[in-house]
Amino acid sequence: MPIRWPEDEADGEIDAVAEPYAIQHTSVDSLPVGRLADVRFKQVVGNLEQDLAGKLGFPLWITWDWGAIQKGQIWPAVCKTLYAWIANEAAHLSDGRHRVTNVSGVPFTFDVLNRGRIKFDGVRFARYDPGDTTLDEPP
């Protein structure tokens, strides 16, 4: 059965053809405007996880509300501010959970877990739906 990939030839609705079938990939947002929120999240987080890997000396988890990143915020500036906060302030936090609300240049509250059970050197970012109580606590 020959397979063709029309999407490599031109923009269109069909991803692949496996005679006699046409295959179309469709995705559905699991949360409202999920793909848009993903793009915004990536703009704010940037390369921080990679840039800070192996440089903190401890594990740091930073999470925030799924809807915290909004249109009108200057996302690259928020990313730079987060980098500076992590580099200058995170090491001074006591071990455990912290709610951070007063970082100038970060227009939303975020939660920090400092030195958790997972042992790695760096930072990990995630978002949560505050109405979802089905997820476990971060490690």
C-alpha positions in Angstrom: 0.0 0.0 0.0 1.7 3.2 -1.1 1.7 6.1 1.3 1.8 9.8 0.3 2.3 12.8 2.5 0.3 15.7 0.9 1.2 18.0 3.7 4.8 17.9 2.5 3.7 19.0 -0.9 1.3 21.8 -0.1 -0.8 23.2 2.6 -4.1 21.4 2.9 -6.4 19.4 5.1 -5.1 15.9 4.4 -2.0 14.8 6.4 -1.4 11.4 4.7 -2.9 9.1 2.1 -2.6 5.3 2.6 -4.7 4.1 -0.4 -7.6 4.0 -0.3 -7.7 6.1 3.0 -7.1 9.8 3.5 -5.8 10.5 7.0 -6.4 13.8 8.8 -5.0 14.6 12.2 -7.2 16.7 14.4 -6.4 18.0 17.9 -8.8 19.2 20.6 -7.9 21.5 23.4 -8.3 19.8 26.7 -8.6 23.2 28.4 -10.2 26.3 27.0 -7.9 27.9 24.3 -5.3 25.3 25.2 -3.0 25.8 22.1 -3.1 29.5 22.5 -2.2 29.2 26.2 0.7 26.8 25.3 2.1 29.4 22.9 1.9 32.1 25.6 3.5 29.8 28.2 6.4 29.0 25.9 6.9 32.8 25.3 7.1 33.4 29.1 9.2 30.3 29.9 11.5 30.7 26.9 14.7 28.7 27.4 14.9 29.2 31.1 14.8 25.4 31.9 17.7 24.8 29.5 19.6 28.0 30.5 19.5 27.2 34.2 20.1 23.5 34.0 23.0 22.6 36.3 23.4 26.2 37.6 21.3 26.4 40.7 22.6 23.7 42.9 19.1 22.6 43.8 15.7 21.7 42.3 13.1 24.4 41.8 9.5 23.9 40.6 7.6 27.0 39.5 3.9 26.7 38.7 1.1 29.1 38.0 -2.6 29.2 37.2 -3.4 28.1 33.7 -4.9 31.4 32.8 -2.2 33.7 34.4 -0.5 34.6 31.1 -2.7 37.2 29.3 -2.7 39.2 26.2 -1.1 42.6 26.7 1.7 41.3 29.0 5.1 41.7 27.6 6.1 38.0 27.7 9.8 38.2 26.8 10.2 40.8 29.6 8.4 38.5 32.0 10.9 35.8 31.0 13.9 38.0 31.7 12.4 39.0 35.1 11.8 35.4 36.0 15.4 34.6 35.1 16.7 37.4 37.3 14.4 36.4 40.2 15.5 32.8 40.0 19.2 33.7 39.8 19.1 36.2 42.6 16.3 35.2 45.0 15.4 31.5 44.7 18.5 30.3 46.6 17.4 32.4 49.6 14.0 30.7 50.0 13.7 28.2 52.8 12.9 24.6 51.7 9.3 24.0 50.9 6.4 25.7 49.2 6.1 29.4 48.7 3.4 31.6 47.0 5.2 34.5 45.3 3.1 37.6 44.7 5.4 40.6 44.7 7.8 40.2 41.8 7.9 43.5 40.0 7.7 42.7 36.2 5.8 39.4 36.7 2.1 40.3 36.4 0.8 37.1 38.1 1.3 35.1 41.3 3.3 31.9 41.0 4.0 29.0 43.3 7.5 27.7 44.1 8.6 24.4 45.5 12.2 24.6 46.6 14.3 21.6 47.1 11.6 18.9 46.6 12.0 15.1 46.7 13.2 15.0 43.1 16.9 15.6 42.8 18.0 17.6 39.8 19.8 20.9 39.5 17.7 23.5 37.7 14.1 24.7 37.3 11.0 23.2 35.9 7.8 25.1 35.0 4.2 24.0 34.9 0.7 25.3 34.9 -2.3 24.1 36.7 -6.1 24.5 36.6 -7.0 25.7 40.0 -10.4 24.0 39.8 -8.8 20.6 39.1 -8.2 18.6 42.3 -7.4 15.3 40.5 -3.7 15.9 40.1 -1.1 14.9 42.7 1.2 17.4 44.3 4.5 18.0 42.5 7.3 15.8 43.6 
